[in-house]
Amino acid sequence: MVAKRCQECGRDDYQNPSVTVDAVATREGVDGLELLMIKRGKDPQEWEGMWAFPGGFVDYGEDPEEAVVRELLEETGVVGKYPLSLTILGKPGRDPRKHCVGLFYLVEVDSESEPVGGDDAVDAQWVPINQLTPQNVAGDHSEVIELLRE
């Protein structure tokens, strides 16, 4: 079956989820494992002020591995390299904006990097893993944190 396409924009009539990427960067701190996290801004409102991994949407025509490095830099000012797939989360409803499939990547960074919140992140910091809970972490990112605790 051939999908109907808009004559002007070329879009088809399939309803597909969006793809997002998130950078998981770690370092050993004074009190143990620390994660590079951003504090969310107002979008979506449900997650405002909560911690999350730096990330965002993959642009059309963009390789997800390039997107995760781009998003990390945009949201924290930290340069990442060598993204390695960690996990995929895609339950419908995991994002209040729309159905998103999230690709989480371990990303190498300079452990001495000083993150600065940018783009739609109001802050960026190295946060001790023992300070991150389902109550202060956005969405299902706490599931990824639990993977890292194991």
N, CA, C and O atoms as a MOPAC input file, in Angstrom:
PM7 MOZYME 1SCF
protein

 N      0.84000 1    -1.17800 1     0.00000 1
 C      0.00000 1     0.00000 1     0.00000 1
 C      0.88700 1     1.24300 1     0.00000 1
 O      1.81300 1     1.34400 1     0.80500 1
 N      0.62000 1     2.14900 1    -0.86000 1
 C      1.37500 1     3.38900 1    -0.97100 1
 C      0.69400 1     4.45500 1    -0.12900 1
 O     -0.52000 1     4.64400 1    -0.21100 1
 N      1.48800 1     5.15300 1     0.68600 1
 C      0.93500 1     6.20800 1     1.53400 1
 C      0.57000 1     7.42500 1     0.70600 1
 O      1.25900 1     7.76900 1    -0.25500 1
 N     -0.52300 1     8.07200 1     1.09100 1
 C     -0.88700 1     9.32400 1     0.44600 1
 C      0.09100 1    10.40200 1     0.89900 1
 O      0.43900 1    10.46800 1     2.07800 1
 N      0.53200 1    11.23800 1    -0.01900 1
 C      1.48900 1    12.30200 1     0.29500 1
 C      0.90300 1    13.65900 1    -0.05800 1
 O      0.19200 1    13.81500 1    -1.05100 1
 N      1.21900 1    14.63000 1     0.77600 1
 C      0.84500 1    16.01600 1     0.51600 1
 C      1.63100 1    16.49800 1    -0.70300 1
 O      2.84500 1    16.30600 1    -0.77500 1
 N      0.94500 1    17.12100 1    -1.65900 1
 C      1.59400 1    17.59600 1    -2.88200 1
 C      2.56800 1    18.74600 1    -2.60500 1
 O      3.50200 1    18.96000 1    -3.37800 1
 N      2.36300 1    19.48400 1    -1.51700 1
 C      3.21400 1    20.64200 1    -1.23100 1
 C      4.42000 1    20.30200 1    -0.36200 1
 O      5.53600 1    20.71700 1    -0.67400 1
 N      4.21600 1    19.55300 1     0.72800 1
 C      5.33100 1    19.30600 1     1.66400 1
 C      5.90100 1    17.89300 1     1.58200 1
 O      6.99000 1    17.63900 1     2.09600 1
 N      5.17300 1    16.96000 1     0.93800 1
 C      5.66800 1    15.60000 1     0.81500 1
 C      5.41500 1    14.71300 1     2.01700 1
 O      5.79600 1    13.54300 1     2.00200 1
 N      4.77800 1    15.23800 1     3.06700 1
 C      4.51600 1    14.42700 1     4.26000 1
 C      3.52500 1    13.31800 1     3.94200 1
 O      2.63300 1    13.47700 1     3.10800 1
 N      3.70100 1    12.18400 1     4.62900 1
 C      2.77400 1    11.07900 1     4.42600 1
 C      1.74000 1    11.07800 1     5.54400 1
 O      1.80300 1    11.89600 1     6.46200 1
 N      0.79200 1    10.15600 1     5.45800 1
 C     -0.28100 1    10.14200 1     6.44300 1
 C     -0.04200 1     9.15400 1     7.58600 1
 O     -0.97400 1     8.81600 1     8.31700 1
 N      1.20300 1     8.68700 1     7.74400 1
 C      1.52600 1     7.80300 1     8.85600 1
 C      1.72900 1     8.62300 1    10.12400 1
 O      2.31000 1     9.70800 1    10.08500 1
 N      1.25500 1     8.10500 1    11.23000 1
 C      1.51500 1     8.73000 1    12.52100 1
 C      2.69200 1     7.98400 1    13.13300 1
 O      2.53100 1     6.85900 1    13.60500 1
 N      3.87000 1     8.59400 1    13.13000 1
 C      5.07600 1     7.95600 1    13.64100 1
 C      5.55900 1     8.65900 1    14.89400 1
 O      5.38600 1     9.87000 1    15.03100 1
 N      6.16800 1     7.90700 1    15.82000 1
 C      6.75000 1     8.57100 1    16.98900 1
 C      7.99000 1     9.36800 1    16.58500 1
 O      8.63000 1     9.08100 1    15.57300 1
 N      8.30600 1    10.35800 1    17.38500 1
 C      9.54200 1    11.12000 1    17.20100 1
 C     10.68000 1    10.38500 1    17.88500 1
 O     10.46200 1     9.61600 1    18.82200 1
 N     11.89700 1    10.62600 1    17.41100 1
 C     13.08300 1    10.00700 1    18.00500 1
 C     13.83800 1    11.07500 1    18.79700 1
 O     14.10700 1    12.16900 1    18.30000 1
 N     14.16900 1    10.72900 1    20.03700 1
 C     14.97100 1    11.61000 1    20.87500 1
 C     16.25500 1    10.88300 1    21.26400 1
 O     16.33800 1     9.65600 1    21.21700 1
 N     17.25300 1    11.67800 1    21.64900 1
 C     18.52800 1    11.12500 1    22.11500 1
 C     18.88000 1    11.79700 1    23.43500 1
 O     18.55800 1    12.96400 1    23.65600 1
 N     19.54800 1    11.04500 1    24.31100 1
 C     19.99300 1    11.57700 1    25.59200 1
 C     21.41100 1    11.10800 1    25.85900 1
 O     21.75000 1     9.94500 1    25.64300 1
 N     22.24100 1    12.04300 1    26.33900 1
 C     23.64800 1    11.76700 1    26.63000 1
 C     23.80400 1    11.39400 1    28.09900 1
 O     23.38000 1    12.13500 1    28.98600 1
 N     24.40800 1    10.25300 1    28.34600 1
 C     24.68700 1     9.78700 1    29.69900 1
 C     26.20100 1     9.86500 1    29.89000 1
 O     26.95000 1     9.03500 1    29.37300 1
 N     26.63800 1    10.87800 1    30.64000 1
 C     28.05800 1    11.06800 1    30.92100 1
 C     28.27300 1    10.90500 1    32.42300 1
 O     27.50400 1    11.42700 1    33.22900 1
 N     29.31300 1    10.18500 1    32.78400 1
 C     29.58100 1     9.89700 1    34.19700 1
 C     31.01500 1    10.27000 1    34.55800 1
 O     31.88700 1    10.39100 1    33.69800 1
 N     31.22700 1    10.44800 1    35.86100 1
 C     32.57900 1    10.62700 1    36.38600 1
 C     32.56700 1    10.20100 1    37.85100 1
 O     31.51800 1    10.15800 1    38.49400 1
 N     33.75100 1     9.88900 1    38.36100 1
 C     33.88700 1     9.57000 1    39.78400 1
 C     34.10900 1    10.86600 1    40.53000 1
 O     35.04200 1    11.61400 1    40.23800 1
 N     33.24700 1    11.12600 1    41.49400 1
 C     33.36100 1    12.31300 1    42.33400 1
 C     33.84500 1    11.93500 1    43.72500 1
 O     34.14800 1    10.77400 1    43.99900 1
 N     33.91200 1    12.92000 1    44.58700 1
 C     34.36300 1    12.70900 1    45.96300 1
 C     33.47300 1    11.69700 1    46.68500 1
 O     33.95800 1    10.87100 1    47.45800 1
 N     32.16300 1    11.77000 1    46.42600 1
 C     31.20800 1    10.88300 1    47.10200 1
 C     30.70700 1     9.75500 1    46.21300 1
 O     29.64400 1     9.19400 1    46.47900 1
 N     31.44900 1     9.41000 1    45.16200 1
 C     31.04400 1     8.32200 1    44.28000 1
 C     30.65200 1     8.81800 1    42.89900 1
 O     31.06800 1     9.89500 1    42.47100 1
 N     29.85100 1     8.02500 1    42.21100 1
 C     29.47400 1     8.29400 1    40.83500 1
 C     28.66100 1     9.57700 1    40.71000 1
 O     27.72600 1     9.80900 1    41.47700 1
 N     29.03400 1    10.41800 1    39.72300 1
 C     28.29300 1    11.63200 1    39.40400 1
 C     27.84700 1    11.56300 1    37.94700 1
 O     28.54300 1    11.01100 1    37.09500 1
 N     26.66700 1    12.13500 1    37.67800 1
 C     26.10400 1    12.15100 1    36.33800 1
 C     25.97300 1    13.58900 1    35.86000 1
 O     25.61800 1    14.47600 1    36.63600 1
 N     26.25800 1    13.81800 1    34.59500 1
 C     26.08400 1    15.13200 1    34.00200 1
 C     24.59900 1    15.29200 1    33.67900 1
 O     24.05800 1    14.58900 1    32.82600 1
 N     23.95000 1    16.22800 1    34.37400 1
 C     22.50500 1    16.40500 1    34.26200 1
 C     22.18400 1    17.85700 1    33.94500 1
 O     22.96600 1    18.76600 1    34.22100 1
 N     21.00500 1    18.04500 1    33.35600 1
 C     20.48600 1    19.39200 1    33.14200 1
 C     19.24300 1    19.57000 1    34.00600 1
 O     18.56500 1    18.60000 1    34.34400 1
 N     18.95700 1    20.79900 1    34.35100 1
 C     17.69400 1    21.13000 1    35.00300 1
 C     16.76600 1    21.64600 1    33.91400 1
 O     17.10400 1    22.57900 1    33.18600 1
 N     15.59200 1    21.02800 1    33.81000 1
 C     14.64100 1    21.33000 1    32.73800 1
 C     14.01300 1    22.70500 1    32.91000 1
 O     13.77600 1    23.17400 1    34.02300 1
 N     13.75300 1    23.33200 1    31.77400 1
 C     13.01600 1    24.58800 1    31.75000 1
 C     11.51800 1    24.32400 1    31.76700 1
 O     11.07000 1    23.31000 1    32.30300 1
 N     10.74700 1    25.22500 1    31.18500 1
 C      9.28000 1    25.18500 1    31.26900 1
 C      8.59900 1    24.22000 1    30.31300 1
 O      7.39100 1    24.00900 1    30.42100 1
 N      9.33600 1    23.62700 1    29.37900 1
 C      8.68500 1    22.75500 1    28.40600 1
 C      9.21600 1    21.33700 1    28.50300 1
 O     10.41000 1    21.12500 1    28.28900 1
 N      8.39500 1    20.37800 1    28.81100 1
 C      7.00700 1    20.50300 1    29.21300 1
 C      6.88700 1    20.91400 1    30.68600 1
 O      7.78200 1    20.66700 1    31.49300 1
 N      5.78200 1    21.53300 1    31.00100 1
 C      5.54600 1    22.08100 1    32.33900 1
 C      5.65900 1    21.01200 1    33.42400 1
 O      6.10600 1    21.30100 1    34.53400 1
 N      5.25800 1    19.78500 1    33.11100 1
 C      5.29100 1    18.70000 1    34.11000 1
 C      6.70500 1    18.43800 1    34.63000 1
 O      6.86800 1    17.93500 1    35.74200 1
 N      7.71800 1    18.76800 1    33.84700 1
 C      9.10100 1    18.46900 1    34.21200 1
 C      9.90000 1    19.69900 1    34.60600 1
 O     11.10400 1    19.59700 1    34.84200 1
 N      9.26200 1    20.85300 1    34.68200 1
 C      9.98200 1    22.08400 1    34.99000 1
 C     10.74900 1    21.95100 1    36.31700 1
 O     10.19100 1    21.54100 1    37.33500 1
 N     12.03100 1    22.30600 1    36.27900 1
 C     12.87000 1    22.28000 1    37.47600 1
 C     13.39600 1    20.91000 1    37.85900 1
 O     14.06200 1    20.77400 1    38.88600 1
 N     13.11500 1    19.89900 1    37.06400 1
 C     13.57000 1    18.53900 1    37.37600 1
 C     14.86600 1    18.24100 1    36.63000 1
 O     15.16400 1    18.85400 1    35.60600 1
 N     15.63400 1    17.28400 1    37.16200 1
 C     16.87200 1    16.84800 1    36.51400 1
 C     16.55800 1    15.90500 1    35.36800 1
 O     15.59400 1    15.14000 1    35.42500 1
 N     17.37900 1    15.96400 1    34.32600 1
 C     17.24800 1    15.06100 1    33.18100 1
 C     18.61600 1    14.94500 1    32.51300 1
 O     19.49200 1    15.78700 1    32.70800 1
 N     18.77900 1    13.90400 1    31.73500 1
 C     19.98300 1    13.79900 1    30.92500 1
 C     19.88800 1    14.82700 1    29.80200 1
 O     18.79300 1    15.08100 1    29.29900 1
 N     21.00600 1    15.42400 1    29.39800 1
 C     20.95700 1    16.35600 1    28.27700 1
 C     20.56700 1    15.62600 1    26.99500 1
 O     21.09800 1    14.55800 1    26.69000 1
 N     19.64600 1    16.20500 1    26.26000 1
 C     19.21500 1    15.54800 1    25.03800 1
 C     18.16000 1    16.34100 1    24.31300 1
 O     17.84400 1    17.47200 1    24.68200 1
 N     17.61600 1    15.73200 1    23.27200 1
 C     16.58400 1    16.38600 1    22.48800 1
 C     16.21500 1    15.56500 1    21.27100 1
 O     16.54000 1    14.38300 1    21.16600 1
 N     15.53500 1    16.21800 1    20.36300 1
 C     15.01600 1    15.54400 1    19.17900 1
 C     16.09000 1    15.39100 1    18.10600 1
 O     16.93100 1    16.26900 1    17.91300 1
 N     16.03900 1    14.26000 1    17.41900 1
 C     16.89900 1    14.02300 1    16.26200 1
 C     16.27200 1    14.77100 1    15.09100 1
 O     15.08500 1    14.61300 1    14.80600 1
 N     17.07800 1    15.58600 1    14.41500 1
 C     16.59300 1    16.31000 1    13.25000 1
 C     16.44100 1    15.36200 1    12.06700 1
 O     17.13900 1    14.35200 1    11.98000 1
 N     15.52900 1    15.68800 1    11.15800 1
 C     15.33500 1    14.87900 1     9.95500 1
 C     16.65500 1    14.84800 1     9.18700 1
 O     17.25300 1    15.89400 1     8.93600 1
 N     17.10900 1    13.65400 1     8.81500 1
 C     18.35300 1    13.49900 1     8.07100 1
 C     19.59400 1    13.46100 1     8.93800 1
 O     20.70500 1    13.39500 1     8.41200 1
 N     19.43600 1    13.50100 1    10.26400 1
 C     20.57400 1    13.51700 1    11.18400 1
 C     20.81000 1    12.12900 1    11.77800 1
 O     19.86100 1    11.42800 1    12.13000 1
 N     22.06000 1    11.74300 1    11.88700 1
 C     22.44200 1    10.49300 1    12.53900 1
 C     22.23300 1    10.66800 1    14.05100 1
 O     22.69200 1    11.66400 1    14.61000 1
 N     21.55300 1     9.72800 1    14.73100 1
 C     21.34400 1     9.86800 1    16.16500 1
 C     22.63400 1    10.03800 1    16.97200 1
 O     22.63900 1    10.74200 1    17.98100 1
 N     23.72900 1     9.40100 1    16.53700 1
 C     24.99200 1     9.55600 1    17.26500 1
 C     25.52500 1    10.98100 1    17.14800 1
 O     26.13900 1    11.49100 1    18.08500 1
 N     25.29700 1    11.62100 1    16.01400 1
 C     25.68200 1    13.02200 1    15.86200 1
 C     24.73500 1    13.91300 1    16.65700 1
 O     25.15900 1    14.91300 1    17.23500 1
 N     23.45500 1    13.55200 1    16.68500 1
 C     22.45900 1    14.34000 1    17.41400 1
 C     22.74400 1    14.35900 1    18.91600 1
 O     22.59200 1    15.40100 1    19.55300 1
 N     23.15000 1    13.23500 1    19.48700 1
 C     23.38300 1    13.19600 1    20.93100 1
 C     24.57900 1    14.05800 1    21.31900 1
 O     24.56300 1    14.70900 1    22.36400 1
 N     25.60900 1    14.06700 1    20.48900 1
 C     26.78100 1    14.91200 1    20.75000 1
 C     26.40500 1    16.39400 1    20.59200 1
 O     26.84400 1    17.23600 1    21.37500 1
 N     25.59100 1    16.70200 1    19.57400 1
 C     25.11500 1    18.07100 1    19.35500 1
 C     24.28300 1    18.55600 1    20.53100 1
 O     24.51100 1    19.65200 1    21.04300 1
 N     23.31600 1    17.74600 1    20.96600 1
 C     22.44200 1    18.13500 1    22.07400 1
 C     23.22700 1    18.32200 1    23.37100 1
 O     22.96000 1    19.25100 1    24.13300 1
 N     24.18900 1    17.44100 1    23.61700 1
 C     25.03100 1    17.57600 1    24.80500 1
 C     25.73100 1    18.93100 1    24.80800 1
 O     25.73200 1    19.62700 1    25.82300 1
 N     26.31900 1    19.30300 1    23.69300 1
 C     27.02200 1    20.57800 1    23.58800 1
 C     26.06100 1    21.75700 1    23.74000 1
 O     26.36200 1    22.71500 1    24.45300 1
 N     24.90900 1    21.69100 1    23.07400 1
 C     23.93600 1    22.78700 1    23.14100 1
 C     23.42200 1    23.01300 1    24.56100 1
 O     23.25500 1    24.15700 1    24.98300 1
 N     23.17300 1    21.93900 1    25.29600 1
 C     22.53400 1    22.07100 1    26.60500 1
 C     23.50200 1    22.22300 1    27.77100 1
 O     23.10900 1    22.68000 1    28.84400 1
 N     24.77200 1    21.84300 1    27.57100 1
 C     25.72700 1    21.89400 1    28.69500 1
 C     27.02400 1    22.62000 1    28.37400 1
 O     27.76600 1    22.98500 1    29.28600 1
 N     27.31000 1    22.83300 1    27.09700 1
 C     28.59400 1    23.40600 1    26.70100 1
 C     29.73600 1    22.40800 1    26.76600 1
 O     30.89400 1    22.78200 1    26.57800 1
 N     29.42700 1    21.13500 1    27.03100 1
 C     30.43400 1    20.08400 1    27.17400 1
 C     30.54600 1    19.30600 1    25.86200 1
 O     29.53800 1    18.92900 1    25.26300 1
 N     31.76700 1    19.07600 1    25.43100 1
 C     32.02700 1    18.31500 1    24.20700 1
 C     32.02400 1    16.82300 1    24.54400 1
 O     32.70200 1    16.38400 1    25.47300 1
 N     31.25900 1    16.06000 1    23.78500 1
 C     31.21100 1    14.61700 1    23.96900 1
 C     31.77300 1    13.89900 1    22.76300 1
 O     31.87100 1    14.46200 1    21.67300 1
 N     32.14600 1    12.63400 1    22.97800 1
 C     32.63800 1    11.81300 1    21.86800 1
 C     32.37000 1    10.34600 1    22.16100 1
 O     32.05300 1     9.96300 1    23.28700 1
 N     32.50300 1     9.55100 1    21.13800 1
 C     32.35500 1     8.08900 1    21.19800 1
 C     31.01800 1     7.63900 1    21.80900 1
 O     31.02300 1     6.85600 1    22.75800 1
 N     29.87700 1     8.11200 1    21.29100 1
 C     28.60000 1     7.65300 1    21.84100 1
 C     28.42300 1     6.14400 1    21.66800 1
 O     28.70100 1     5.58700 1    20.60600 1
 N     27.95800 1     5.50700 1    22.72400 1
 C     27.73900 1     4.06600 1    22.73300 1
 C     26.32900 1     3.80600 1    23.25800 1
 O     25.97400 1     4.24700 1    24.35100 1
 N     25.53800 1     3.09400 1    22.47900 1
 C     24.14700 1     2.83800 1    22.85000 1
 C     24.05800 1     2.15000 1    24.20900 1
 O     24.72200 1     1.14300 1    24.45400 1
 N     23.22000 1     2.71400 1    25.09500 1
 C     23.02000 1     2.15600 1    26.43200 1
 C     21.66600 1     1.46600 1    26.54600 1
 O     21.59400 1     0.30300 1    26.94400 1
 N     20.59200 1     2.17300 1    26.19800 1
 C     19.25400 1     1.59900 1    26.28500 1
 C     18.29600 1     2.41000 1    25.43400 1
 O     18.61800 1     3.51500 1    24.99600 1
 N     17.11800 1     1.85100 1    25.20400 1
 C     16.05800 1     2.50700 1    24.44200 1
 C     14.79000 1     2.45200 1    25.27900 1
 O     14.42800 1     1.39600 1    25.79800 1
 N     14.11500 1     3.58700 1    25.41100 1
 C     12.83100 1     3.64900 1    26.10200 1
 C     11.80700 1     4.24000 1    25.14200 1
 O     12.06200 1     5.26500 1    24.50900 1
 N     10.65500 1     3.59800 1    25.03300 1
 C      9.70500 1     4.07100 1    24.03400 1
 C      8.24500 1     3.86800 1    24.36100 1
 O      7.41400 1     3.89500 1    23.45400 1
 N      7.89700 1     3.66600 1    25.62100 1
 C      6.48800 1     3.46600 1    25.95400 1
 C      5.67500 1     4.69500 1    25.55900 1
 O      6.06700 1     5.82300 1    25.85800 1
 N      4.54300 1     4.48000 1    24.88800 1
 C      3.67100 1     5.62300 1    24.61000 1
 C      3.31000 1     6.31800 1    25.92700 1
 O      3.03900 1     5.65600 1    26.92900 1
 N      3.30900 1     7.63000 1    25.91900 1
 C      3.00300 1     8.38500 1    27.12800 1
 C      4.22400 1     8.73700 1    27.96300 1
 O      4.08800 1     9.42400 1    28.97500 1
 N      5.42300 1     8.28500 1    27.56800 1
 C      6.63200 1     8.58300 1    28.35200 1
 C      6.98400 1    10.05400 1    28.28000 1
 O      7.70200 1    10.56000 1    29.14300 1
 N      6.49200 1    10.74700 1    27.27000 1
 C      6.70700 1    12.18400 1    27.11000 1
 C      5.32500 1    12.82400 1    26.97500 1
 O      4.53500 1    12.40700 1    26.12900 1
 N      5.02200 1    13.83600 1    27.80200 1
 C      3.67900 1    14.42900 1    27.73800 1
 C      3.39600 1    15.20300 1    26.45900 1
 O      2.23900 1    15.52200 1    26.18400 1
 N      4.42700 1    15.51800 1    25.66400 1
 C      4.22600 1    16.28800 1    24.43500 1
 C      3.72000 1    15.43500 1    23.28900 1
 O      2.83300 1    15.85100 1    22.54400 1
 N      4.28700 1    14.22500 1    23.14400 1
 C      3.89900 1    13.31900 1    22.06600 1
 C      4.62300 1    11.99900 1    22.26300 1
 O      5.45700 1    11.87600 1    23.16000 1
 N      4.31400 1    11.01300 1    21.43600 1
 C      4.97200 1     9.71500 1    21.52200 1
 C      6.41400 1     9.86100 1    21.03100 1
 O      6.65700 1    10.23000 1    19.88200 1
 N      7.36000 1     9.56800 1    21.91700 1
 C      8.79000 1     9.66700 1    21.59600 1
 C      9.48600 1     8.36300 1    21.93800 1
 O      9.20400 1     7.75100 1    22.96900 1
 N     10.37800 1     7.94700 1    21.08600 1
 C     11.26100 1     6.82000 1    21.35900 1
 C     12.61400 1     7.42400 1    21.70800 1
 O     13.21500 1     8.12600 1    20.89500 1
 N     13.09300 1     7.15000 1    22.92300 1
 C     14.33300 1     7.74200 1    23.41000 1
 C     15.50400 1     6.78200 1    23.31500 1
 O     15.44600 1     5.65800 1    23.81300 1
 N     16.57500 1     7.24100 1    22.66400 1
 C     17.82100 1     6.48300 1    22.56200 1
 C     18.81100 1     7.09500 1    23.55400 1
 O     19.15000 1     8.27400 1    23.45000 1
 N     19.26400 1     6.30700 1    24.50000 1
 C     20.20300 1     6.78400 1    25.51200 1
 C     21.59000 1     6.26600 1    25.17900 1
 O     21.78300 1     5.07200 1    24.95300 1
 N     22.55400 1     7.17500 1    25.15200 1
 C     23.93500 1     6.85400 1    24.79500 1
 C     24.88100 1     7.19500 1    25.92900 1
 O     24.79000 1     8.27200 1    26.51900 1
 N     25.79400 1     6.27800 1    26.23700 1
 C     26.94100 1     6.63000 1    27.06400 1
 C     27.84900 1     7.48300 1    26.20000 1
 O     28.15700 1     7.10700 1    25.06800 1
 N     28.28400 1     8.62300 1    26.71200 1
 C     29.11700 1     9.54500 1    25.95000 1
 C     30.32800 1     9.90300 1    26.79800 1
 O     30.19600 1    10.24300 1    27.97400 1
 N     31.50400 1     9.82600 1    26.19600 1
 C     32.72900 1    10.21700 1    26.90000 1
 C     32.86700 1    11.73100 1    26.88100 1
 O     32.64600 1    12.38000 1    25.85800 1
 N     33.23800 1    12.28500 1    28.04400 1
 C     33.49300 1    13.72000 1    28.17200 1
 C     34.72200 1    13.90100 1    29.06500 1
 O     35.13200 1    12.97900 1    29.76900 1
 N     35.29500 1    15.08800 1    29.02600 1
 C     36.37200 1    15.43800 1    29.94700 1
 C     35.75600 1    15.55300 1    31.33600 1
 O     34.86400 1    16.37500 1    31.54200 1
 N     36.21100 1    14.74900 1    32.29000 1
 C     35.62500 1    14.74100 1    33.63000 1
 C     35.84200 1    16.05300 1    34.38000 1
 O     35.20000 1    16.29700 1    35.40200 1
 N     36.74000 1    16.89600 1    33.88000 1
 C     36.97000 1    18.21100 1    34.49200 1
 C     36.09000 1    19.29400 1    33.86000 1
 O     36.17400 1    20.45900 1    34.24800 1
 N     35.25100 1    18.92200 1    32.89500 1
 C     34.37600 1    19.88900 1    32.23100 1
 C     33.47900 1    20.58500 1    33.23800 1
 O     32.97000 1    19.96300 1    34.17000 1
 N     33.29000 1    21.88900 1    33.03700 1
 C     32.38300 1    22.68000 1    33.86300 1
 C     31.13200 1    22.97800 1    33.03300 1
 O     31.15200 1    23.88600 1    32.20200 1
 N     30.04800 1    22.23300 1    33.24300 1
 C     28.85000 1    22.43300 1    32.43400 1
 C     28.14200 1    23.75100 1    32.74500 1
 O     28.16500 1    24.24600 1    33.87200 1
 N     27.51900 1    24.29600 1    31.71300 1
 C     26.72200 1    25.52000 1    31.82900 1
 C     25.41500 1    25.27300 1    31.08900 1
 O     25.42700 1    24.84400 1    29.93600 1
 N     24.29400 1    25.53900 1    31.74200 1
 C     22.99300 1    25.32600 1    31.10800 1
 C     22.81500 1    26.20700 1    29.88600 1
 O     23.09000 1    27.40600 1    29.93600 1
 N     22.35800 1    25.62100 1    28.78900 1
 C     22.11200 1    26.36000 1    27.56300 1
 C     20.93000 1    25.78400 1    26.82400 1
 O     20.37300 1    24.76500 1    27.23200 1
 N     20.54300 1    26.42800 1    25.74100 1
 C     19.39100 1    26.02600 1    24.94300 1
 C     18.15600 1    26.03300 1    25.83400 1
 O     17.81500 1    27.08500 1    26.37500 1
 N     17.46600 1    24.89700 1    26.01300 1
 C     16.27500 1    24.88600 1    26.87400 1
 C     16.55900 1    24.35500 1    28.27300 1
 O     15.62600 1    24.07500 1    29.02600 1
 N     17.84300 1    24.21000 1    28.63700 1
 C     18.22700 1    23.78900 1    29.99000 1
 C     18.51500 1    25.03800 1    30.82000 1
 O     19.29100 1    25.89600 1    30.39700 1
 N     17.90100 1    25.14700 1    31.99400 1
 C     18.13800 1    26.32100 1    32.83400 1
 C     19.39000 1    26.17500 1    33.69100 1
 O     19.86700 1    27.15600 1    34.26100 1
 N     19.92500 1    24.96300 1    33.78800 1
 C     21.13900 1    24.71500 1    34.54900 1
 C     21.72600 1    23.39000 1    34.07700 1
 O     21.02000 1    22.56200 1    33.50000 1
 N     23.00700 1    23.19500 1    34.32200 1
 C     23.68100 1    21.93200 1    34.03300 1
 C     24.74100 1    21.73200 1    35.09500 1
 O     25.49900 1    22.65200 1    35.40200 1
 N     24.79900 1    20.52600 1    35.66200 1
 C     25.73300 1    20.23200 1    36.75100 1
 C     26.09900 1    18.75800 1    36.76000 1
 O     25.39700 1    17.91100 1    36.20800 1
 N     27.23700 1    18.47900 1    37.41400 1
 C     27.56500 1    17.10200 1    37.78800 1
 C     26.81500 1    16.85000 1    39.09200 1
 O     27.03000 1    17.54500 1    40.08500 1
 N     25.93300 1    15.84900 1    39.08200 1
 C     25.08500 1    15.57200 1    40.24100 1
 C     25.41900 1    14.17700 1    40.77200 1
 O     25.41300 1    13.20600 1    40.01500 1
 N     25.71400 1    14.07500 1    42.09000 1
 C     25.94100 1    12.74000 1    42.65900 1
 C     24.71300 1    11.85600 1    42.44700 1
 O     23.58300 1    12.28600 1    42.67400 1
 N     24.94400 1    10.62800 1    42.01200 1
 C     23.83400 1     9.72000 1    41.70100 1
 C     22.93700 1     9.48900 1    42.91700 1
 O     21.73900 1     9.25100 1    42.76400 1
 N     23.50800 1     9.55900 1    44.12200 1
 C     22.69000 1     9.33100 1    45.32400 1
 C     21.72700 1    10.48700 1    45.61900 1
 O     20.89500 1    10.36700 1    46.51800 1
 N     21.82000 1    11.60300 1    44.88400 1
 C     20.89500 1    12.72200 1    45.05400 1
 C     19.75600 1    12.69700 1    44.03000 1
 O     18.87200 1    13.55300 1    44.06300 1
 N     19.77900 1    11.73200 1    43.13700 1
 C     18.76700 1    11.64900 1    42.08100 1
 C     17.72300 1    10.60200 1    42.43800 1
 O     18.04400 1     9.44100 1    42.69400 1
 N     16.45600 1    11.03900 1    42.44900 1
 C     15.34300 1    10.16600 1    42.83200 1
 C     14.21800 1    10.30200 1    41.80400 1
 O     14.20600 1    11.25700 1    41.02700 1
 N     13.28300 1     9.36400 1    41.79300 1
 C     12.13800 1     9.52000 1    40.88400 1
 C     11.35500 1    10.81400 1    41.12700 1
 O     10.64800 1    11.27400 1    40.23100 1
 N     11.46500 1    11.40100 1    42.30500 1
 C     10.74300 1    12.63700 1    42.61400 1
 C     11.41500 1    13.88200 1    42.01600 1
 O     10.74300 1    14.88600 1    41.78300 1
 N     12.73400 1    13.83100 1    41.76500 1
 C     13.39400 1    15.02500 1    41.22800 1
 C     13.99000 1    14.81200 1    39.83300 1
 O     14.72100 1    15.66500 1    39.33000 1
 N     13.67300 1    13.66800 1    39.21200 1
 C     14.16400 1    13.35700 1    37.86700 1
 C     12.97400 1    13.30800 1    36.91100 1
 O     11.93600 1    12.72600 1    37.22400 1
 N     13.13700 1    13.92000 1    35.75400 1
 C     12.05700 1    14.01400 1    34.77400 1
 C     11.75700 1    12.66800 1    34.11100 1
 O     12.65900 1    11.91500 1    33.74600 1
 N     10.47400 1    12.39700 1    33.97100 1
 C     10.00100 1    11.25300 1    33.20400 1
 C     10.64300 1     9.93700 1    33.58400 1
 O     10.83300 1     9.63500 1    34.76200 1
 N     10.97500 1     9.15500 1    32.56100 1
 C     11.53900 1     7.82700 1    32.80000 1
 C     13.06600 1     7.83600 1    32.86700 1
 O     13.68200 1     6.77000 1    32.83100 1
 N     13.68900 1     9.00800 1    32.96400 1
 C     15.14800 1     9.05700 1    33.08200 1
 C     15.62200 1     8.37100 1    34.36700 1
 O     16.77200 1     7.94100 1    34.45700 1
 N     14.73200 1     8.27200 1    35.36100 1
 C     15.10600 1     7.54900 1    36.58600 1
 C     15.32700 1     6.05700 1    36.30200 1
 O     16.07400 1     5.40600 1    37.03300 1
 N     14.70000 1     5.50700 1    35.26600 1
 C     14.94500 1     4.10400 1    34.89400 1
 C     16.38100 1     3.92000 1    34.43700 1
 O     17.01300 1     2.91000 1    34.74600 1
 N     16.89900 1     4.89900 1    33.69700 1
 C     18.27700 1     4.82900 1    33.23200 1
 C     19.24100 1     4.98100 1    34.41400 1
 O     20.27800 1     4.32100 1    34.47200 1
 N     18.88800 1     5.84600 1    35.33400 1
 C     19.71300 1     6.02100 1    36.54500 1
 C     19.78600 1     4.72000 1    37.32300 1
 O     20.84200 1     4.37000 1    37.84900 1
 N     18.67500 1     4.00100 1    37.40000 1
 C     18.67700 1     2.70800 1    38.10100 1
 C     19.59400 1     1.71100 1    37.39100 1
 O     20.26200 1     0.91500 1    38.05000 1
 N     19.63400 1     1.74300 1    36.06300 1
 C     20.57300 1     0.87900 1    35.32900 1
 C     22.01800 1     1.18600 1    35.74200 1
 O     22.83400 1     0.27700 1    35.89500 1
 N     22.31800 1     2.45600 1    35.91700 1
 C     23.67500 1     2.86600 1    36.26800 1
 C     24.02000 1     2.50500 1    37.71500 1
 O     25.19100 1     2.31800 1    38.04700 1
 N     23.02800 1     2.41100 1    38.55400 1
 C     23.27200 1     2.04200 1    39.96800 1
 C     23.68600 1     0.57400 1    40.09100 1
 O     24.39400 1     0.19900 1    41.02600 1
 N     23.23900 1    -0.25200 1    39.14200 1
 C     23.48600 1    -1.70600 1    39.21900 1
 C     24.92700 1    -2.06900 1    38.99600 1
 O     25.27900 1    -3.24800 1    39.03100 1

